[in-house]
């Protein structure tokens, strides 16, 4: 089977490492990955919540619109990350939208009904789903608190720390993050401006706290990043 057909079973994805194709062979023919061009919508706000999704290739933006119609970016997801999971928690209609950010973005979907059938008498799967939903809710709570109580520079620094803890690779005292975000993306995720992100990132680099290019962000010492 190709990588696309196996995408529900990526070993590095906590939730779906238990969904071995040997246990659920009927699902691989039923749930074929969708391929999207840049800016294509995977689902819209207020659309019926019927599926859960995972990114196989490319990037997916999760967002919503404010009362003034301005786009609010909640998350930018990459390979192996799950979205649309609130349908499992009783969400009838989508509270946000999901949009492809790159050409040749591959996304696999599974119906909530099929996933619920897999969850029957599977304590390990139930626990992993609960962890993912809980993690997303806690992350959203932290973001709201940050927007309310912290200044722009602190929000950007906290965002870098969060990325380091979630996706960073330790190399001695240093932490390397494979970077898939431009300054505009970081600005959207932190509720700041692109100019502010650039200013803060350059300041941190001048202090030798970080280094960065288009492919990576290197944090010299996570404990000293303030």
Biotite code that builds the C-alpha atoms (Angstrom):
import biotite.structure as struc

atoms = struc.array([
    struc.Atom([0.000, 0.000, 0.000], chain_id="A", res_id=1, res_name="UNK", atom_name="CA", element="C"),
    struc.Atom([1.204, 3.548, -0.708], chain_id="A", res_id=2, res_name="UNK", atom_name="CA", element="C"),
    struc.Atom([2.022, 6.097, 1.990], chain_id="A", res_id=3, res_name="UNK", atom_name="CA", element="C"),
    struc.Atom([-1.218, 7.911, 1.175], chain_id="A", res_id=4, res_name="UNK", atom_name="CA", element="C"),
    struc.Atom([-3.316, 4.828, 1.826], chain_id="A", res_id=5, res_name="UNK", atom_name="CA", element="C"),
    struc.Atom([-1.422, 4.218, 5.049], chain_id="A", res_id=6, res_name="UNK", atom_name="CA", element="C"),
    struc.Atom([-1.709, 7.744, 6.369], chain_id="A", res_id=7, res_name="UNK", atom_name="CA", element="C"),
    struc.Atom([-4.142, 6.823, 9.132], chain_id="A", res_id=8, res_name="UNK", atom_name="CA", element="C"),
    struc.Atom([-1.439, 4.540, 10.481], chain_id="A", res_id=9, res_name="UNK", atom_name="CA", element="C"),
    struc.Atom([1.586, 6.846, 10.692], chain_id="A", res_id=10, res_name="UNK", atom_name="CA", element="C"),
    struc.Atom([3.784, 5.545, 13.494], chain_id="A", res_id=11, res_name="UNK", atom_name="CA", element="C"),
    struc.Atom([4.526, 9.076, 14.692], chain_id="A", res_id=12, res_name="UNK", atom_name="CA", element="C"),
    struc.Atom([0.851, 9.951, 15.155], chain_id="A", res_id=13, res_name="UNK", atom_name="CA", element="C"),
    struc.Atom([-0.212, 8.985, 18.670], chain_id="A", res_id=14, res_name="UNK", atom_name="CA", element="C"),
    struc.Atom([-3.911, 8.630, 17.954], chain_id="A", res_id=15, res_name="UNK", atom_name="CA", element="C"),
    struc.Atom([-3.723, 6.439, 14.902], chain_id="A", res_id=16, res_name="UNK", atom_name="CA", element="C"),
    struc.Atom([-0.802, 4.151, 15.634], chain_id="A", res_id=17, res_name="UNK", atom_name="CA", element="C"),
    struc.Atom([-3.416, 1.751, 17.034], chain_id="A", res_id=18, res_name="UNK", atom_name="CA", element="C"),
    struc.Atom([-5.415, 1.730, 13.783], chain_id="A", res_id=19, res_name="UNK", atom_name="CA", element="C"),
    struc.Atom([-3.384, -0.962, 12.133], chain_id="A", res_id=20, res_name="UNK", atom_name="CA", element="C"),
    struc.Atom([-4.610, -1.758, 8.586], chain_id="A", res_id=21, res_name="UNK", atom_name="CA", element="C"),
    struc.Atom([-4.584, -5.435, 9.532], chain_id="A", res_id=22, res_name="UNK", atom_name="CA", element="C"),
    struc.Atom([-7.267, -4.677, 12.129], chain_id="A", res_id=23, res_name="UNK", atom_name="CA", element="C"),
    struc.Atom([-9.392, -2.468, 9.866], chain_id="A", res_id=24, res_name="UNK", atom_name="CA", element="C"),
    struc.Atom([-8.757, -3.593, 6.282], chain_id="A", res_id=25, res_name="UNK", atom_name="CA", element="C"),
    struc.Atom([-12.191, -2.453, 5.039], chain_id="A", res_id=26, res_name="UNK", atom_name="CA", element="C"),
    struc.Atom([-11.448, 1.184, 5.853], chain_id="A", res_id=27, res_name="UNK", atom_name="CA", element="C"),
    struc.Atom([-8.514, 1.673, 3.479], chain_id="A", res_id=28, res_name="UNK", atom_name="CA", element="C"),
    struc.Atom([-10.771, 1.383, 0.417], chain_id="A", res_id=29, res_name="UNK", atom_name="CA", element="C"),
    struc.Atom([-13.552, 3.466, 1.972], chain_id="A", res_id=30, res_name="UNK", atom_name="CA", element="C"),
    struc.Atom([-11.482, 6.452, 3.077], chain_id="A", res_id=31, res_name="UNK", atom_name="CA", element="C"),
    struc.Atom([-9.280, 7.589, 0.196], chain_id="A", res_id=32, res_name="UNK", atom_name="CA", element="C"),
    struc.Atom([-7.155, 10.720, 0.783], chain_id="A", res_id=33, res_name="UNK", atom_name="CA", element="C"),
    struc.Atom([-8.341, 13.983, -0.749], chain_id="A", res_id=34, res_name="UNK", atom_name="CA", element="C"),
    struc.Atom([-5.883, 16.158, -2.687], chain_id="A", res_id=35, res_name="UNK", atom_name="CA", element="C"),
    struc.Atom([-6.191, 19.942, -2.457], chain_id="A", res_id=36, res_name="UNK", atom_name="CA", element="C"),
    struc.Atom([-4.644, 22.941, -4.176], chain_id="A", res_id=37, res_name="UNK", atom_name="CA", element="C"),
    struc.Atom([-3.465, 26.030, -2.301], chain_id="A", res_id=38, res_name="UNK", atom_name="CA", element="C"),
    struc.Atom([-6.389, 27.950, -0.734], chain_id="A", res_id=39, res_name="UNK", atom_name="CA", element="C"),
    struc.Atom([-8.895, 25.118, -1.326], chain_id="A", res_id=40, res_name="UNK", atom_name="CA", element="C"),
    struc.Atom([-11.322, 24.657, 1.570], chain_id="A", res_id=41, res_name="UNK", atom_name="CA", element="C"),
    struc.Atom([-11.537, 21.217, 3.175], chain_id="A", res_id=42, res_name="UNK", atom_name="CA", element="C"),
    struc.Atom([-14.589, 22.305, 5.119], chain_id="A", res_id=43, res_name="UNK", atom_name="CA", element="C"),
    struc.Atom([-16.361, 25.591, 5.804], chain_id="A", res_id=44, res_name="UNK", atom_name="CA", element="C"),
    struc.Atom([-17.569, 27.283, 8.967], chain_id="A", res_id=45, res_name="UNK", atom_name="CA", element="C"),
    struc.Atom([-21.149, 26.163, 9.809], chain_id="A", res_id=46, res_name="UNK", atom_name="CA", element="C"),
    struc.Atom([-20.772, 23.038, 7.666], chain_id="A", res_id=47, res_name="UNK", atom_name="CA", element="C"),
    struc.Atom([-22.111, 19.801, 9.163], chain_id="A", res_id=48, res_name="UNK", atom_name="CA", element="C"),
    struc.Atom([-19.490, 17.998, 11.288], chain_id="A", res_id=49, res_name="UNK", atom_name="CA", element="C"),
    struc.Atom([-19.337, 14.466, 9.930], chain_id="A", res_id=50, res_name="UNK", atom_name="CA", element="C"),
    struc.Atom([-15.637, 13.599, 9.642], chain_id="A", res_id=51, res_name="UNK", atom_name="CA", element="C"),
    struc.Atom([-12.315, 13.699, 11.419], chain_id="A", res_id=52, res_name="UNK", atom_name="CA", element="C"),
    struc.Atom([-9.202, 14.473, 9.341], chain_id="A", res_id=53, res_name="UNK", atom_name="CA", element="C"),
    struc.Atom([-5.450, 14.058, 9.288], chain_id="A", res_id=54, res_name="UNK", atom_name="CA", element="C"),
    struc.Atom([-2.819, 15.833, 7.182], chain_id="A", res_id=55, res_name="UNK", atom_name="CA", element="C"),
    struc.Atom([-0.758, 13.508, 5.008], chain_id="A", res_id=56, res_name="UNK", atom_name="CA", element="C"),
    struc.Atom([1.200, 16.138, 3.069], chain_id="A", res_id=57, res_name="UNK", atom_name="CA", element="C"),
    struc.Atom([1.335, 19.921, 3.019], chain_id="A", res_id=58, res_name="UNK", atom_name="CA", element="C"),
    struc.Atom([-0.170, 22.370, 5.488], chain_id="A", res_id=59, res_name="UNK", atom_name="CA", element="C"),
    struc.Atom([-3.728, 23.084, 6.631], chain_id="A", res_id=60, res_name="UNK", atom_name="CA", element="C"),
    struc.Atom([-4.930, 26.303, 8.236], chain_id="A", res_id=61, res_name="UNK", atom_name="CA", element="C"),
    struc.Atom([-7.701, 26.201, 10.841], chain_id="A", res_id=62, res_name="UNK", atom_name="CA", element="C"),
    struc.Atom([-9.453, 29.526, 11.315], chain_id="A", res_id=63, res_name="UNK", atom_name="CA", element="C"),
    struc.Atom([-12.621, 31.494, 11.788], chain_id="A", res_id=64, res_name="UNK", atom_name="CA", element="C"),
    struc.Atom([-13.946, 34.981, 11.059], chain_id="A", res_id=65, res_name="UNK", atom_name="CA", element="C"),
    struc.Atom([-14.517, 37.774, 13.567], chain_id="A", res_id=66, res_name="UNK", atom_name="CA", element="C"),
    struc.Atom([-17.614, 39.980, 13.691], chain_id="A", res_id=67, res_name="UNK", atom_name="CA", element="C"),
    struc.Atom([-15.873, 42.414, 11.321], chain_id="A", res_id=68, res_name="UNK", atom_name="CA", element="C"),
    struc.Atom([-15.200, 39.619, 8.823], chain_id="A", res_id=69, res_name="UNK", atom_name="CA", element="C"),
    struc.Atom([-11.475, 39.543, 9.610], chain_id="A", res_id=70, res_name="UNK", atom_name="CA", element="C"),
    struc.Atom([-9.831, 36.133, 9.446], chain_id="A", res_id=71, res_name="UNK", atom_name="CA", element="C"),
    struc.Atom([-8.614, 34.709, 12.760], chain_id="A", res_id=72, res_name="UNK", atom_name="CA", element="C"),
    struc.Atom([-6.064, 31.875, 12.463], chain_id="A", res_id=73, res_name="UNK", atom_name="CA", element="C"),
    struc.Atom([-6.357, 29.253, 15.204], chain_id="A", res_id=74, res_name="UNK", atom_name="CA", element="C"),
    struc.Atom([-3.739, 26.747, 14.050], chain_id="A", res_id=75, res_name="UNK", atom_name="CA", element="C"),
    struc.Atom([-1.476, 25.734, 11.169], chain_id="A", res_id=76, res_name="UNK", atom_name="CA", element="C"),
    struc.Atom([-1.124, 21.969, 10.919], chain_id="A", res_id=77, res_name="UNK", atom_name="CA", element="C"),
    struc.Atom([1.405, 19.787, 9.118], chain_id="A", res_id=78, res_name="UNK", atom_name="CA", element="C"),
    struc.Atom([1.943, 16.116, 8.307], chain_id="A", res_id=79, res_name="UNK", atom_name="CA", element="C"),
    struc.Atom([0.506, 13.715, 10.867], chain_id="A", res_id=80, res_name="UNK", atom_name="CA", element="C"),
    struc.Atom([-1.669, 16.269, 12.687], chain_id="A", res_id=81, res_name="UNK", atom_name="CA", element="C"),
    struc.Atom([-5.366, 15.677, 13.284], chain_id="A", res_id=82, res_name="UNK", atom_name="CA", element="C"),
    struc.Atom([-8.200, 18.186, 12.948], chain_id="A", res_id=83, res_name="UNK", atom_name="CA", element="C"),
    struc.Atom([-11.992, 18.269, 13.020], chain_id="A", res_id=84, res_name="UNK", atom_name="CA", element="C"),
    struc.Atom([-11.874, 16.213, 16.229], chain_id="A", res_id=85, res_name="UNK", atom_name="CA", element="C"),
    struc.Atom([-14.525, 18.294, 18.008], chain_id="A", res_id=86, res_name="UNK", atom_name="CA", element="C"),
    struc.Atom([-17.128, 16.385, 15.999], chain_id="A", res_id=87, res_name="UNK", atom_name="CA", element="C"),
    struc.Atom([-16.402, 13.558, 18.432], chain_id="A", res_id=88, res_name="UNK", atom_name="CA", element="C"),
    struc.Atom([-17.315, 15.852, 21.330], chain_id="A", res_id=89, res_name="UNK", atom_name="CA", element="C"),
    struc.Atom([-20.782, 16.570, 19.954], chain_id="A", res_id=90, res_name="UNK", atom_name="CA", element="C"),
    struc.Atom([-20.070, 19.479, 17.580], chain_id="A", res_id=91, res_name="UNK", atom_name="CA", element="C"),
    struc.Atom([-22.965, 19.475, 15.090], chain_id="A", res_id=92, res_name="UNK", atom_name="CA", element="C"),
    struc.Atom([-21.666, 22.275, 12.850], chain_id="A", res_id=93, res_name="UNK", atom_name="CA", element="C"),
    struc.Atom([-18.110, 23.450, 12.320], chain_id="A", res_id=94, res_name="UNK", atom_name="CA", element="C"),
    struc.Atom([-17.119, 26.427, 14.437], chain_id="A", res_id=95, res_name="UNK", atom_name="CA", element="C"),
    struc.Atom([-14.155, 27.084, 12.153], chain_id="A", res_id=96, res_name="UNK", atom_name="CA", element="C"),
    struc.Atom([-12.914, 26.419, 8.624], chain_id="A", res_id=97, res_name="UNK", atom_name="CA", element="C"),
    struc.Atom([-10.064, 24.251, 7.322], chain_id="A", res_id=98, res_name="UNK", atom_name="CA", element="C"),
    struc.Atom([-8.122, 25.480, 4.293], chain_id="A", res_id=99, res_name="UNK", atom_name="CA", element="C"),
    struc.Atom([-5.156, 24.080, 2.380], chain_id="A", res_id=100, res_name="UNK", atom_name="CA", element="C"),
    struc.Atom([-2.071, 26.315, 2.435], chain_id="A", res_id=101, res_name="UNK", atom_name="CA", element="C"),
    struc.Atom([-0.021, 24.497, -0.214], chain_id="A", res_id=102, res_name="UNK", atom_name="CA", element="C"),
    struc.Atom([-0.525, 22.867, -3.568], chain_id="A", res_id=103, res_name="UNK", atom_name="CA", element="C"),
    struc.Atom([-0.634, 19.065, -3.458], chain_id="A", res_id=104, res_name="UNK", atom_name="CA", element="C"),
    struc.Atom([-1.916, 18.991, 0.113], chain_id="A", res_id=105, res_name="UNK", atom_name="CA", element="C"),
    struc.Atom([-3.167, 15.495, 0.973], chain_id="A", res_id=106, res_name="UNK", atom_name="CA", element="C"),
    struc.Atom([-5.779, 14.984, 3.680], chain_id="A", res_id=107, res_name="UNK", atom_name="CA", element="C"),
    struc.Atom([-7.434, 11.782, 4.815], chain_id="A", res_id=108, res_name="UNK", atom_name="CA", element="C"),
    struc.Atom([-10.917, 11.814, 6.300], chain_id="A", res_id=109, res_name="UNK", atom_name="CA", element="C"),
    struc.Atom([-12.745, 9.215, 8.333], chain_id="A", res_id=110, res_name="UNK", atom_name="CA", element="C"),
    struc.Atom([-16.419, 9.410, 9.240], chain_id="A", res_id=111, res_name="UNK", atom_name="CA", element="C"),
    struc.Atom([-17.221, 9.899, 12.901], chain_id="A", res_id=112, res_name="UNK", atom_name="CA", element="C"),
    struc.Atom([-19.451, 6.824, 12.730], chain_id="A", res_id=113, res_name="UNK", atom_name="CA", element="C"),
    struc.Atom([-16.576, 4.623, 11.529], chain_id="A", res_id=114, res_name="UNK", atom_name="CA", element="C"),
    struc.Atom([-14.240, 5.991, 14.188], chain_id="A", res_id=115, res_name="UNK", atom_name="CA", element="C"),
    struc.Atom([-16.849, 5.476, 16.914], chain_id="A", res_id=116, res_name="UNK", atom_name="CA", element="C"),
    struc.Atom([-17.255, 1.873, 15.767], chain_id="A", res_id=117, res_name="UNK", atom_name="CA", element="C"),
    struc.Atom([-13.494, 1.410, 16.134], chain_id="A", res_id=118, res_name="UNK", atom_name="CA", element="C"),
    struc.Atom([-13.665, 2.914, 19.621], chain_id="A", res_id=119, res_name="UNK", atom_name="CA", element="C"),
    struc.Atom([-16.087, 0.281, 20.901], chain_id="A", res_id=120, res_name="UNK", atom_name="CA", element="C"),
    struc.Atom([-14.249, -1.871, 23.454], chain_id="A", res_id=121, res_name="UNK", atom_name="CA", element="C"),
    struc.Atom([-10.916, -0.230, 22.537], chain_id="A", res_id=122, res_name="UNK", atom_name="CA", element="C"),
    struc.Atom([-9.708, 1.517, 25.688], chain_id="A", res_id=123, res_name="UNK", atom_name="CA", element="C"),
    struc.Atom([-6.350, 2.470, 24.169], chain_id="A", res_id=124, res_name="UNK", atom_name="CA", element="C"),
    struc.Atom([-7.967, 4.278, 21.250], chain_id="A", res_id=125, res_name="UNK", atom_name="CA", element="C"),
    struc.Atom([-10.472, 6.024, 23.523], chain_id="A", res_id=126, res_name="UNK", atom_name="CA", element="C"),
    struc.Atom([-7.655, 7.301, 25.741], chain_id="A", res_id=127, res_name="UNK", atom_name="CA", element="C"),
    struc.Atom([-5.651, 8.634, 22.808], chain_id="A", res_id=128, res_name="UNK", atom_name="CA", element="C"),
    struc.Atom([-8.667, 10.479, 21.424], chain_id="A", res_id=129, res_name="UNK", atom_name="CA", element="C"),
    struc.Atom([-9.402, 11.961, 24.847], chain_id="A", res_id=130, res_name="UNK", atom_name="CA", element="C"),
    struc.Atom([-5.792, 13.153, 25.114], chain_id="A", res_id=131, res_name="UNK", atom_name="CA", element="C"),
    struc.Atom([-5.897, 14.877, 21.719], chain_id="A", res_id=132, res_name="UNK", atom_name="CA", element="C"),
    struc.Atom([-9.199, 16.645, 22.412], chain_id="A", res_id=133, res_name="UNK", atom_name="CA", element="C"),
    struc.Atom([-8.014, 17.696, 25.869], chain_id="A", res_id=134, res_name="UNK", atom_name="CA", element="C"),
    struc.Atom([-4.678, 18.921, 24.507], chain_id="A", res_id=135, res_name="UNK", atom_name="CA", element="C"),
    struc.Atom([-6.397, 21.084, 21.887], chain_id="A", res_id=136, res_name="UNK", atom_name="CA", element="C"),
    struc.Atom([-8.770, 22.601, 24.445], chain_id="A", res_id=137, res_name="UNK", atom_name="CA", element="C"),
    struc.Atom([-5.945, 23.428, 26.866], chain_id="A", res_id=138, res_name="UNK", atom_name="CA", element="C"),
    struc.Atom([-3.927, 24.951, 24.044], chain_id="A", res_id=139, res_name="UNK", atom_name="CA", element="C"),
    struc.Atom([-6.845, 27.166, 23.049], chain_id="A", res_id=140, res_name="UNK", atom_name="CA", element="C"),
    struc.Atom([-7.326, 28.264, 26.674], chain_id="A", res_id=141, res_name="UNK", atom_name="CA", element="C"),
    struc.Atom([-3.643, 29.236, 26.890], chain_id="A", res_id=142, res_name="UNK", atom_name="CA", element="C"),
    struc.Atom([-3.930, 31.213, 23.667], chain_id="A", res_id=143, res_name="UNK", atom_name="CA", element="C"),
    struc.Atom([-6.949, 33.156, 24.935], chain_id="A", res_id=144, res_name="UNK", atom_name="CA", element="C"),
    struc.Atom([-5.174, 33.947, 28.214], chain_id="A", res_id=145, res_name="UNK", atom_name="CA", element="C"),
    struc.Atom([-2.105, 35.078, 26.278], chain_id="A", res_id=146, res_name="UNK", atom_name="CA", element="C"),
    struc.Atom([-4.120, 37.419, 24.059], chain_id="A", res_id=147, res_name="UNK", atom_name="CA", element="C"),
    struc.Atom([-5.855, 38.955, 27.085], chain_id="A", res_id=148, res_name="UNK", atom_name="CA", element="C"),
    struc.Atom([-3.002, 39.288, 29.565], chain_id="A", res_id=149, res_name="UNK", atom_name="CA", element="C"),
    struc.Atom([0.327, 39.369, 27.687], chain_id="A", res_id=150, res_name="UNK", atom_name="CA", element="C"),
    struc.Atom([2.033, 41.916, 25.448], chain_id="A", res_id=151, res_name="UNK", atom_name="CA", element="C"),
    struc.Atom([3.015, 41.202, 21.848], chain_id="A", res_id=152, res_name="UNK", atom_name="CA", element="C"),
    struc.Atom([6.667, 40.356, 22.558], chain_id="A", res_id=153, res_name="UNK", atom_name="CA", element="C"),
    struc.Atom([5.758, 37.893, 25.313], chain_id="A", res_id=154, res_name="UNK", atom_name="CA", element="C"),
    struc.Atom([3.183, 36.209, 23.077], chain_id="A", res_id=155, res_name="UNK", atom_name="CA", element="C"),
    struc.Atom([5.777, 35.680, 20.346], chain_id="A", res_id=156, res_name="UNK", atom_name="CA", element="C"),
    struc.Atom([8.380, 34.325, 22.803], chain_id="A", res_id=157, res_name="UNK", atom_name="CA", element="C"),
    struc.Atom([5.798, 32.011, 24.379], chain_id="A", res_id=158, res_name="UNK", atom_name="CA", element="C"),
    struc.Atom([4.818, 30.800, 20.909], chain_id="A", res_id=159, res_name="UNK", atom_name="CA", element="C"),
    struc.Atom([8.438, 29.898, 20.127], chain_id="A", res_id=160, res_name="UNK", atom_name="CA", element="C"),
    struc.Atom([8.698, 28.025, 23.428], chain_id="A", res_id=161, res_name="UNK", atom_name="CA", element="C"),
    struc.Atom([5.483, 26.151, 22.721], chain_id="A", res_id=162, res_name="UNK", atom_name="CA", element="C"),
    struc.Atom([6.698, 25.136, 19.262], chain_id="A", res_id=163, res_name="UNK", atom_name="CA", element="C"),
    struc.Atom([9.978, 23.984, 20.770], chain_id="A", res_id=164, res_name="UNK", atom_name="CA", element="C"),
    struc.Atom([8.232, 21.812, 23.372], chain_id="A", res_id=165, res_name="UNK", atom_name="CA", element="C"),
    struc.Atom([5.741, 20.341, 20.889], chain_id="A", res_id=166, res_name="UNK", atom_name="CA", element="C"),
    struc.Atom([7.881, 19.882, 17.766], chain_id="A", res_id=167, res_name="UNK", atom_name="CA", element="C"),
    struc.Atom([11.480, 20.663, 18.695], chain_id="A", res_id=168, res_name="UNK", atom_name="CA", element="C"),
    struc.Atom([14.434, 18.283, 18.608], chain_id="A", res_id=169, res_name="UNK", atom_name="CA", element="C"),
    struc.Atom([16.993, 18.607, 21.416], chain_id="A", res_id=170, res_name="UNK", atom_name="CA", element="C"),
    struc.Atom([20.658, 18.868, 20.426], chain_id="A", res_id=171, res_name="UNK", atom_name="CA", element="C"),
    struc.Atom([22.580, 19.410, 23.636], chain_id="A", res_id=172, res_name="UNK", atom_name="CA", element="C"),
    struc.Atom([21.313, 22.667, 25.170], chain_id="A", res_id=173, res_name="UNK", atom_name="CA", element="C"),
    struc.Atom([19.901, 23.751, 21.811], chain_id="A", res_id=174, res_name="UNK", atom_name="CA", element="C"),
    struc.Atom([16.463, 22.986, 20.386], chain_id="A", res_id=175, res_name="UNK", atom_name="CA", element="C"),
    struc.Atom([15.900, 22.797, 16.627], chain_id="A", res_id=176, res_name="UNK", atom_name="CA", element="C"),
    struc.Atom([12.433, 23.367, 15.172], chain_id="A", res_id=177, res_name="UNK", atom_name="CA", element="C"),
    struc.Atom([11.733, 22.514, 11.543], chain_id="A", res_id=178, res_name="UNK", atom_name="CA", element="C"),
    struc.Atom([10.141, 25.736, 10.409], chain_id="A", res_id=179, res_name="UNK", atom_name="CA", element="C"),
    struc.Atom([7.030, 25.686, 8.201], chain_id="A", res_id=180, res_name="UNK", atom_name="CA", element="C"),
    struc.Atom([5.868, 29.167, 9.185], chain_id="A", res_id=181, res_name="UNK", atom_name="CA", element="C"),
    struc.Atom([6.651, 32.563, 7.723], chain_id="A", res_id=182, res_name="UNK", atom_name="CA", element="C"),
    struc.Atom([6.515, 35.690, 9.889], chain_id="A", res_id=183, res_name="UNK", atom_name="CA", element="C"),
    struc.Atom([3.004, 36.432, 8.622], chain_id="A", res_id=184, res_name="UNK", atom_name="CA", element="C"),
    struc.Atom([1.843, 33.019, 9.916], chain_id="A", res_id=185, res_name="UNK", atom_name="CA", element="C"),
    struc.Atom([3.400, 33.587, 13.342], chain_id="A", res_id=186, res_name="UNK", atom_name="CA", element="C"),
    struc.Atom([1.759, 37.026, 13.471], chain_id="A", res_id=187, res_name="UNK", atom_name="CA", element="C"),
    struc.Atom([-1.658, 35.480, 12.736], chain_id="A", res_id=188, res_name="UNK", atom_name="CA", element="C"),
    struc.Atom([-1.203, 32.807, 15.400], chain_id="A", res_id=189, res_name="UNK", atom_name="CA", element="C"),
    struc.Atom([-0.051, 35.267, 18.078], chain_id="A", res_id=190, res_name="UNK", atom_name="CA", element="C"),
    struc.Atom([-2.420, 38.143, 17.360], chain_id="A", res_id=191, res_name="UNK", atom_name="CA", element="C"),
    struc.Atom([0.442, 40.480, 16.426], chain_id="A", res_id=192, res_name="UNK", atom_name="CA", element="C"),
    struc.Atom([1.698, 42.101, 13.215], chain_id="A", res_id=193, res_name="UNK", atom_name="CA", element="C"),
    struc.Atom([4.261, 40.740, 10.771], chain_id="A", res_id=194, res_name="UNK", atom_name="CA", element="C"),
    struc.Atom([6.470, 43.764, 11.482], chain_id="A", res_id=195, res_name="UNK", atom_name="CA", element="C"),
    struc.Atom([6.363, 43.047, 15.238], chain_id="A", res_id=196, res_name="UNK", atom_name="CA", element="C"),
    struc.Atom([7.294, 39.392, 14.663], chain_id="A", res_id=197, res_name="UNK", atom_name="CA", element="C"),
    struc.Atom([10.232, 40.405, 12.476], chain_id="A", res_id=198, res_name="UNK", atom_name="CA", element="C"),
    struc.Atom([11.422, 42.953, 15.059], chain_id="A", res_id=199, res_name="UNK", atom_name="CA", element="C"),
    struc.Atom([11.207, 40.481, 17.960], chain_id="A", res_id=200, res_name="UNK", atom_name="CA", element="C"),
    struc.Atom([12.830, 37.618, 16.022], chain_id="A", res_id=201, res_name="UNK", atom_name="CA", element="C"),
    struc.Atom([15.724, 39.857, 14.942], chain_id="A", res_id=202, res_name="UNK", atom_name="CA", element="C"),
    struc.Atom([16.156, 41.125, 18.504], chain_id="A", res_id=203, res_name="UNK", atom_name="CA", element="C"),
    struc.Atom([16.337, 37.562, 19.830], chain_id="A", res_id=204, res_name="UNK", atom_name="CA", element="C"),
    struc.Atom([18.874, 36.661, 17.140], chain_id="A", res_id=205, res_name="UNK", atom_name="CA", element="C"),
    struc.Atom([21.017, 39.711, 17.974], chain_id="A", res_id=206, res_name="UNK", atom_name="CA", element="C"),
    struc.Atom([21.066, 38.549, 21.615], chain_id="A", res_id=207, res_name="UNK", atom_name="CA", element="C"),
    struc.Atom([22.129, 35.085, 20.372], chain_id="A", res_id=208, res_name="UNK", atom_name="CA", element="C"),
    struc.Atom([19.057, 33.512, 21.944], chain_id="A", res_id=209, res_name="UNK", atom_name="CA", element="C"),
    struc.Atom([17.861, 32.095, 18.612], chain_id="A", res_id=210, res_name="UNK", atom_name="CA", element="C"),
    struc.Atom([18.929, 31.695, 15.016], chain_id="A", res_id=211, res_name="UNK", atom_name="CA", element="C"),
    struc.Atom([16.617, 31.081, 12.090], chain_id="A", res_id=212, res_name="UNK", atom_name="CA", element="C"),
    struc.Atom([16.214, 30.748, 8.359], chain_id="A", res_id=213, res_name="UNK", atom_name="CA", element="C"),
    struc.Atom([13.397, 29.580, 6.068], chain_id="A", res_id=214, res_name="UNK", atom_name="CA", element="C"),
    struc.Atom([13.890, 25.936, 7.039], chain_id="A", res_id=215, res_name="UNK", atom_name="CA", element="C"),
    struc.Atom([14.458, 25.992, 10.783], chain_id="A", res_id=216, res_name="UNK", atom_name="CA", element="C"),
    struc.Atom([14.444, 27.922, 14.045], chain_id="A", res_id=217, res_name="UNK", atom_name="CA", element="C"),
    struc.Atom([17.274, 27.142, 16.456], chain_id="A", res_id=218, res_name="UNK", atom_name="CA", element="C"),
    struc.Atom([16.777, 28.071, 20.104], chain_id="A", res_id=219, res_name="UNK", atom_name="CA", element="C"),
    struc.Atom([20.150, 28.285, 21.834], chain_id="A", res_id=220, res_name="UNK", atom_name="CA", element="C"),
    struc.Atom([18.908, 27.563, 25.363], chain_id="A", res_id=221, res_name="UNK", atom_name="CA", element="C"),
    struc.Atom([15.187, 27.206, 26.012], chain_id="A", res_id=222, res_name="UNK", atom_name="CA", element="C"),
    struc.Atom([15.523, 28.225, 29.678], chain_id="A", res_id=223, res_name="UNK", atom_name="CA", element="C"),
    struc.Atom([17.195, 31.511, 28.727], chain_id="A", res_id=224, res_name="UNK", atom_name="CA", element="C"),
    struc.Atom([14.608, 32.444, 26.106], chain_id="A", res_id=225, res_name="UNK", atom_name="CA", element="C"),
    struc.Atom([12.708, 35.309, 27.746], chain_id="A", res_id=226, res_name="UNK", atom_name="CA", element="C"),
])
